[in-house]
Amino acid sequence: MLEEKKNFISLALFNLRKSVPSEFARLPRSLDDLEYWKATEFREFLLYTAIRILCSDKIFNTHNDLASKLLIEFVQNYACIYGSKFVSYNVHSLIHLPFFVNLHGPLDHFSAFKYENYLQTIKKSMKCCRFPLAEILNKVLASEGEELKTPLNNNLSLIESFKVDKKLSNFRFTFFKKITLRSNNYTLCCDNVKDRCIILENEDIVMIQNIYKLNSKNDSTIKLSVVKFLTVNNLFLQPVPSKLLGVFSVKTDHISNVYDISINNVIFKSFFVKLSNNEAIVISLCHSM
């Protein structure tokens, strides 16, 4: 029975690989590879399957007691689930997370994962050991790109990097295949479904169709052409309605006409996981890079 459940979870993780946004450094792997998982893989599993309440800007405070109750219950039953030899200080520390979330806000506000994740970039930038700090600095400065050192306007200064679509661009418009936002490192793309689903400041859930700007000195706002999902429901109701956690069920065959928004309207990027021909799950990202 346990082996069946393990295989079921592993298959579900494998099926998620095609839907994982670019913000995740690693794709999900089988539970058979658990001993080889990296910290970012454990973070993905934890934040998006197990501890969502404490990551939500909306309910981390109002439902803090519920999160505390659930974590205490988990720790109390941990030995029965995994074996007493695995009950460690780190496991016990889980029951203190709600207290620190009350002090500092949602978990990602004081997470150290972003520093761990950047170590890979630093390691790859080193080719010799004679002047490591100077080499790292030079590589980081070079990676910023010449295009971004003299941004054309305030809107482009919001972008960390971008890739122009030369086939669509013309003297009136510049179209982008992909852009990465400077504020949160969200990668937005119009030709890959894993990087197209976003949530706007008015809480609309939309899919990106095009990314462009007008080639004008008077108006160079970067805009997104999008379609909106018109039917949005809770995926589950217990222990709290899923919408409060940024988890939604949407009808993919009930969408609006294409309309344009400003890049400033983007609040969250999301997982987009197809369940069937006309239904999908949308899960807002609750961590930054």
HUWORA-V494829 format. One record per pair of residues at least 24 apart in sequence whose ideal C-beta (glycine too) atoms are under 10 Angstrom apart, sorted by the first residue. I is the first residue (numbers start at 0). J is the second residue. Records with the same first field share a line. If there is no record, write none. Layout:
I: J / J
This chain:
4: 30
5: 29 / 30 / 31 / 33
6: 30 / 31
8: 44 / 48
9: 33
11: 48
12: 40 / 43 / 44 / 48
14: 272 / 273
15: 43 / 47 / 270 / 272
16: 193
17: 192 / 193 / 272 / 273
18: 192 / 193 / 196 / 270 / 271 / 272 / 273 / 279 / 280 / 282
19: 43 / 47 / 193 / 270 / 272
20: 185 / 186 / 187 / 188 / 191 / 192 / 193 / 194 / 195 / 196 / 268 / 269 / 270 / 271 / 282 / 284
21: 177 / 179 / 184 / 185 / 186 / 187 / 188 / 191 / 193 / 194 / 268 / 288
22: 116 / 179 / 183 / 184 / 185 / 186 / 193 / 194 / 268 / 270 / 284 / 286 / 287 / 288
23: 47 / 116 / 193 / 270 / 284 / 286 / 288
24: 112 / 115 / 116 / 117 / 119 / 120 / 288
25: 116 / 119
37: 115 / 116 / 119
38: 111 / 112 / 115 / 116 / 118
39: 112 / 115 / 116 / 119 / 286
41: 112
42: 106 / 107 / 110 / 112 / 115 / 116 / 286
43: 112 / 286
45: 93 / 106
46: 106 / 107 / 110 / 112 / 284 / 285 / 286
47: 246 / 270 / 282 / 283 / 284 / 285 / 286
48: 282
49: 73 / 93
50: 93 / 96 / 100 / 106 / 285
51: 106 / 239 / 241 / 243 / 244 / 245 / 246 / 282 / 283 / 285
52: 97 / 100 / 105 / 106 / 238 / 239 / 243 / 244
53: 96 / 97 / 99 / 100 / 101 / 104 / 105 / 106 / 107 / 285
54: 100 / 105 / 106 / 107 / 108 / 110 / 244 / 245 / 283 / 284 / 285 / 286
55: 105 / 106 / 239 / 243 / 244 / 245 / 246 / 283 / 285
56: 104 / 105 / 107 / 108 / 245 / 266 / 267 / 283 / 285
57: 105 / 239 / 242 / 243 / 244 / 245
58: 105 / 239 / 240 / 243 / 244 / 245
59: 97 / 100 / 101 / 104 / 105 / 106 / 108
60: 97 / 100 / 101 / 104 / 105
61: 239 / 243
62: 97 / 238 / 239 / 243 / 244
63: 96 / 97 / 98 / 100 / 101
64: 97
65: 97 / 238 / 239
66: 96 / 97 / 100 / 238 / 239
67: 93 / 94 / 95 / 96 / 97 / 98 / 100 / 101
68: 94 / 97 / 238
69: 97 / 238
70: 94 / 95 / 96 / 97
71: 97
105: 285 / 286
106: 285 / 286
107: 284 / 285 / 286 / 287
108: 287
110: 286 / 287
112: 286 / 287 / 288
113: 184 / 286 / 287 / 288
116: 286 / 288
117: 288
147: 181
151: 212 / 214 / 216 / 219
152: 212 / 215 / 216 / 218 / 219 / 220 / 221
153: 219 / 220
154: 212 / 218 / 219 / 220 / 221 / 222 / 261 / 262 / 263
155: 181 / 212 / 219 / 221
156: 181
157: 181 / 182 / 221 / 262 / 263
158: 182 / 187 / 221 / 262
159: 183 / 184 / 185 / 186
160: 184 / 186
161: 187 / 210 / 221
162: 188 / 210
164: 189 / 190 / 209 / 210 / 211
167: 209 / 211
168: 211 / 212 / 214
169: 214
170: 214
171: 211 / 213 / 214 / 215
172: 209 / 211 / 212 / 213 / 214 / 215 / 222
173: 210 / 211 / 212 / 213 / 214 / 219 / 221
174: 209 / 210 / 211 / 212 / 224
175: 209 / 210 / 211 / 212 / 221 / 223
176: 210
177: 210
178: 210 / 221 / 223 / 262
179: 288
180: 221 / 262 / 265 / 268
182: 265 / 287
183: 265 / 266 / 267 / 268 / 284 / 286 / 287 / 288
184: 268 / 287 / 288
185: 265 / 266 / 267 / 268 / 284 / 287 / 288
186: 268 / 288
187: 221 / 223 / 262 / 265 / 268
189: 223 / 224 / 225
192: 271 / 272 / 273 / 279
193: 268 / 269 / 270 / 271 / 272
194: 268 / 269 / 271
195: 223 / 225 / 268 / 269 / 271
196: 225 / 228 / 249 / 267 / 268 / 269 / 270 / 271 / 272 / 279 / 281 / 282 / 283
197: 223 / 225 / 260 / 264 / 265 / 266 / 267 / 268 / 269 / 271 / 281 / 283 / 284
198: 245 / 247 / 264 / 265 / 266 / 267 / 268 / 269 / 281 / 283 / 284
199: 223 / 225 / 227 / 260 / 261 / 263 / 264 / 265 / 266 / 267
200: 260 / 263 / 264 / 265 / 266 / 267
201: 260 / 264 / 266
202: 231 / 242 / 245 / 247 / 266 / 267
203: 227 / 228 / 229 / 231 / 255 / 260 / 264 / 266
204: 228 / 229 / 231 / 247 / 249 / 267 / 269 / 271 / 279 / 281 / 283
205: 254 / 255 / 257 / 258 / 260 / 264 / 265 / 269
206: 249 / 251 / 254 / 257 / 269 / 271 / 279 / 281
207: 260 / 265
208: 257 / 258 / 259
209: 257 / 259
210: 262
211: 259
212: 262
220: 259 / 261 / 262 / 263
221: 261 / 262 / 263
222: 259 / 260 / 261 / 262 / 264
223: 258 / 259 / 260 / 261 / 262 / 264 / 265
224: 257 / 258 / 259 / 260
225: 254 / 255 / 257 / 258 / 259 / 260 / 264 / 265
226: 254 / 255 / 256 / 257 / 258
227: 253 / 254 / 255 / 256 / 257 / 258 / 260
228: 252 / 253 / 254 / 255 / 279 / 281
229: 253 / 254 / 255
230: 254 / 277 / 278
231: 281
232: 278
234: 274 / 280 / 281 / 282
241: 280 / 282
244: 282 / 283 / 285
245: 269 / 270 / 281 / 282 / 283 / 284 / 285
246: 270 / 280 / 281 / 282 / 283
247: 279 / 280 / 281 / 282 / 283
248: 274 / 278 / 279 / 280 / 281
249: 274 / 277 / 278 / 279 / 280 / 281
250: 277 / 278 / 279
251: 275 / 276 / 277 / 278 / 279
252: 276 / 277 / 278
253: 277
